[in-house]
């Protein structure tokens, strides 16, 4: 599926200092704000804990069935979009 502006994705941030993915606590809802190619996007995420939006650039967009990157933040399509 090709990314386009305004589409909703799940964002899985990685916090290197903690050595864990924040997605262990659930993904963040996010909106695509720029397309940097078929597999990289910029997005604005909305963390469930405080809800303050944050901007992230150059994030890999993982397609259904692709392996998740180790030690790197990534985005993926929500299940309903991927089906």
Buried (B, 14 or more C-beta within 10 A) or exposed (E): EEBEEEBEBBBBBBEEEEEEBBBEEEBBBBBBBEBBEEEBBBBBBBBEEEEEBBEBEEBBBBEEEEEEEEEEBBBBBEEEEEE
